[in-house]
Amino acid sequence: MMEEIECKPPTQLIVEASINSTDHPEKNNSGEALSPSCSNILTKIHAGYFRISLSLGCQALLWKILTQPNGVSRDVLHVFSKLPSTACLLLWCLAALTHISLTLVYALRCYFQFDLVKAEFSHHIGVNYLYAPWISWLALLQSAPILLQNSSLLYMILCWTFIVPLAMLDIKIYGQWFTTEKRFLSVMANPTSLISVIGNLVAARAAAQMGWKESAVCMWSLGMVHYLVLFVTLYQRLSGQNSLPTILRPTFFLFFAAPSMGSLAWNSITGTFDTTSKMLFFFSLFLFVSL
């Protein structure tokens, strides 16, 4: 069984292998024909492309955190306060524009190429990238300029709109690890599984900012417990970069992204950069240097 799972190609290869011949224009659910160029674009734009908006959104969130007085020393705050606010705004606008564009294209893919979306959802690697759009929305919402107050009704509605799909994906993926024989964690775990952990931690930080401490602790504990399980599983199983396809090797950096996000989330929950936050920060720093 292990050999069968490991022989599965990465998501991008599955998507490209599903491209129909351009000699026959594809049709959507309504029977409308698609041009070959449009069909090729929708076929190639899979959920993995949301890594672009995810990275930009997290950079915008980091920039905003550095410019806010979150219990840091005055000297450090004085240095970061000199960062140009215009650059922060431009970075957020770039991240928002990129994510909106990818979302619109992927929405068209869901309509015209729904079979490929189902293939992603059923694939043990592709399903993890379905977390990325919702994480990106949460990161953009938390890093937004002073337009929405954390306690406003609109902010809460948007947060829960993006958190609920993450929780549903958690039930789907984590439930399969316990109940489905062919999808046990020891067989299906891969570095992209850490995206689900990051999603829970980003959701925990968003809930903490709204004042929902219990919900924040719930999401944080869910993310960190599964991070420990995934870390031990992957640490024992992965012998090196040769054990993964080339396209998945950058996902090794998710190992330190999860504890660093956990540190930020716990800081938002407790309101102070306490020992737990420091432990996660230094652990992520160690993993960053190691990788």
C-alpha positions in Angstrom: 0.0 0.0 0.0 2.8 2.4 0.8 4.4 1.9 -2.6 1.1 2.6 -4.3 0.6 5.8 -2.5 4.1 7.1 -3.0 3.9 6.4 -6.7 1.1 8.8 -7.1 2.1 11.9 -9.1 1.9 15.4 -7.7 -1.2 17.4 -8.2 0.2 19.4 -11.1 0.9 16.2 -13.1 -2.6 14.9 -12.4 -4.0 18.2 -13.7 -1.9 18.2 -16.8 -2.7 14.6 -17.5 -6.4 15.4 -17.4 -6.1 17.9 -20.3 -8.4 16.8 -23.1 -7.3 17.1 -26.7 -7.6 20.6 -28.0 -9.0 19.3 -31.2 -12.3 18.9 -29.4 -13.5 22.0 -27.6 -14.6 21.2 -24.0 -18.1 21.9 -22.7 -19.3 23.0 -19.4 -22.2 21.7 -17.4 -24.5 23.9 -19.5 -23.2 22.4 -22.8 -21.4 25.6 -23.8 -18.2 25.1 -25.8 -14.9 26.5 -24.5 -12.1 27.7 -26.7 -8.9 25.6 -26.6 -6.8 28.5 -25.1 -9.4 29.2 -22.4 -9.7 25.5 -21.6 -5.9 25.2 -21.3 -5.7 28.1 -18.9 -8.5 26.7 -16.7 -7.0 23.3 -16.7 -3.5 24.5 -15.6 -4.6 26.9 -12.9 -5.0 24.5 -10.0 -5.3 25.3 -6.3 -1.5 25.2 -5.9 -1.3 28.6 -7.5 -2.8 30.1 -4.4 0.6 29.7 -2.9 1.4 33.1 -4.6 -1.4 35.0 -2.9 -0.7 33.1 0.4 2.9 34.2 0.5 2.0 37.8 -0.4 -0.8 37.9 2.2 1.4 36.6 4.9 4.1 39.2 4.0 1.5 41.9 4.3 0.4 40.5 7.7 3.9 40.3 9.0 4.5 43.9 7.9 1.5 45.1 9.8 2.4 43.1 12.9 5.9 44.7 12.9 4.5 48.2 12.8 2.1 47.7 15.7 2.9 48.0 19.4 2.3 44.4 20.4 4.3 44.4 23.6 7.7 44.9 21.9 10.3 47.2 23.3 10.2 50.8 22.5 13.6 50.7 20.6 12.4 47.9 18.4 9.0 49.6 17.8 10.8 52.8 16.9 12.8 51.1 14.2 9.8 49.3 12.7 7.6 52.5 12.9 9.9 54.1 10.3 8.8 51.5 7.7 6.9 53.4 5.0 3.1 53.0 5.4 2.7 53.4 1.6 4.8 50.4 1.0 2.7 48.4 3.4 -0.5 49.6 1.6 1.0 48.8 -1.8 2.0 45.3 -0.6 -1.5 44.6 0.7 -3.1 45.9 -2.5 -0.8 43.7 -4.6 -1.7 40.7 -2.4 -5.4 41.5 -2.6 -5.4 42.0 -6.4 -3.4 38.7 -6.9 -5.8 36.7 -4.7 -8.9 38.1 -6.2 -7.6 37.3 -9.7 -6.7 33.8 -8.8 -10.1 33.3 -7.0 -12.0 34.5 -10.1 -10.0 32.2 -12.4 -10.4 29.2 -10.0 -14.2 29.9 -9.7 -14.3 29.6 -13.5 -12.4 26.4 -13.2 -14.9 25.1 -10.7 -17.7 25.8 -13.2 -16.1 24.6 -16.4 -13.7 22.0 -15.2 -15.5 20.6 -12.1 -14.1 17.1 -12.7 -10.6 18.4 -12.2 -11.6 20.1 -9.0 -13.0 16.9 -7.7 -9.7 15.2 -8.6 -7.8 17.7 -6.5 -10.2 17.2 -3.6 -9.6 13.4 -3.8 -5.9 13.6 -4.1 -3.8 13.3 -1.0 -1.6 16.3 -2.0 -4.0 18.4 -3.9 -6.6 18.6 -1.1 -4.1 20.4 1.1 -3.8 23.3 -1.3 -7.5 23.9 -1.0 -6.7 25.4 2.4 -4.6 28.1 0.7 -7.5 30.3 -0.6 -9.2 30.6 2.8 -5.9 31.2 4.6 -5.1 34.0 2.1 -8.5 35.6 2.7 -7.9 35.5 6.5 -4.4 36.9 6.1 -5.6 39.7 3.9 -8.4 40.5 6.4 -6.1 40.7 9.3 -3.5 42.8 7.5 -6.1 45.1 5.9 -5.5 48.9 6.4 -7.6 50.7 9.0 -10.9 50.0 7.3 -12.5 47.4 9.5 -12.5 47.2 13.3 -11.8 43.8 14.8 -15.0 44.0 16.8 -17.2 45.2 14.0 -20.0 42.9 12.8 -18.7 42.9 9.2 -15.3 41.8 10.3 -16.8 38.9 12.3 -19.0 37.8 9.5 -16.0 37.8 7.1 -13.8 35.9 9.5 -16.3 33.1 10.1 -17.1 32.9 6.4 -13.4 32.0 5.9 -13.0 29.9 9.0 -15.9 27.6 8.5 -14.5 26.1 5.2 -11.2 25.5 7.0 -13.1 23.6 9.8 -14.9 21.5 7.2 -11.7 20.6 5.5 -10.2 19.6 8.9 -13.1 17.2 9.4 -12.6 15.7 6.0 -8.8 15.3 6.2 -8.3 14.5 9.9 -11.4 12.2 9.9 -9.9 10.2 7.1 -6.7 9.7 9.0 -8.6 8.0 11.7 -11.4 6.1 9.8 -10.2 5.3 6.3 -7.9 2.4 5.9 -6.3 3.6 2.7 -5.7 7.1 4.0 -4.0 6.6 7.3 -1.7 9.4 8.5 1.4 7.2 8.3 0.7 6.6 4.6 -0.8 9.9 3.4 1.3 12.4 5.4 3.5 14.7 3.3 4.9 18.2 3.8 1.9 19.9 2.2 -0.2 18.5 5.0 1.3 21.3 7.1 -0.8 23.8 5.2 -3.8 22.5 7.2 -2.0 23.3 10.4 -1.2 26.8 9.3 -4.8 27.3 8.4 -5.9 26.4 11.9 -3.4 28.7 13.4 -4.3 31.7 11.2 -8.0 31.0 12.1 -7.0 31.0 15.8 -5.4 34.4 15.5 -8.4 35.8 13.7 -10.7 34.4 16.4 -8.5 35.9 19.1 -8.7 39.3 17.5 -12.5 39.1 17.6 -12.4 38.3 21.3 -13.5 34.7 20.9 -10.8 33.3 23.2 -12.4 29.8 23.5 -12.7 29.4 19.8 -9.2 30.7 19.3 -7.7 28.2 21.8 -9.7 25.4 20.2 -8.3 26.2 16.7 -4.8 26.7 18.1 -4.8 23.4 20.0 -6.1 21.6 17.0 -3.4 23.0 14.8 -0.5 22.5 17.2 -1.4 18.9 18.1 -1.6 17.9 14.5 1.6 19.7 13.8 3.4 17.6 16.5 1.9 14.5 15.0 2.9 15.5 11.4 6.3 16.6 12.5 7.2 13.3 14.1 5.7 11.3 11.3 7.5 13.2 8.5 10.7 13.4 10.5 10.9 9.7 10.8 9.7 8.9 7.3 11.5 11.5 5.1 15.1 10.5 4.6 16.0 13.5 2.5 14.9 15.7 -0.4 15.2 12.8 -2.8 12.2 11.2 -1.2 9.9 13.9 -2.7 9.3 15.1 -6.2 11.2 18.2 -7.2 8.0 20.2 -7.4 7.3 19.5 -3.7 10.7 20.3 -2.3 9.9 23.9 -1.4 7.2 22.6 0.9 9.9 21.7 3.4 9.9 25.3 4.5 6.4 24.8 5.9 8.1 23.0 8.8 9.1 26.4 10.3 6.1 28.3 9.0 3.7 26.4 11.3 5.4 27.1 14.7 6.1 30.7 13.7 2.4 31.2 13.0 1.6 29.4 16.2 3.8 31.9 18.1 1.9 34.8 16.6 -1.5 33.2 17.2 -0.7 32.4 20.9 0.6 36.0 21.3 -2.9 37.2 20.1 -4.7 34.8 22.4 -2.8 35.7 25.6 -2.0 39.3 24.7 1.6 38.9 25.6 4.7 37.4 24.1 5.1 34.8 26.9 7.2 31.7 27.3 5.0 29.6 24.9 5.3 32.1 22.2 9.0 32.4 22.7 9.5 28.6 22.6 7.6 28.4 19.3 9.5 31.3 17.9 12.9 29.9 18.7 11.9 26.5 17.5 10.8 27.9 14.1 14.1 29.9 14.0 16.1 26.7 14.6 14.2 24.9 11.8 14.7 27.8 9.5 18.5 27.7 10.1 18.5 23.9 9.7 16.7 23.9 6.4 
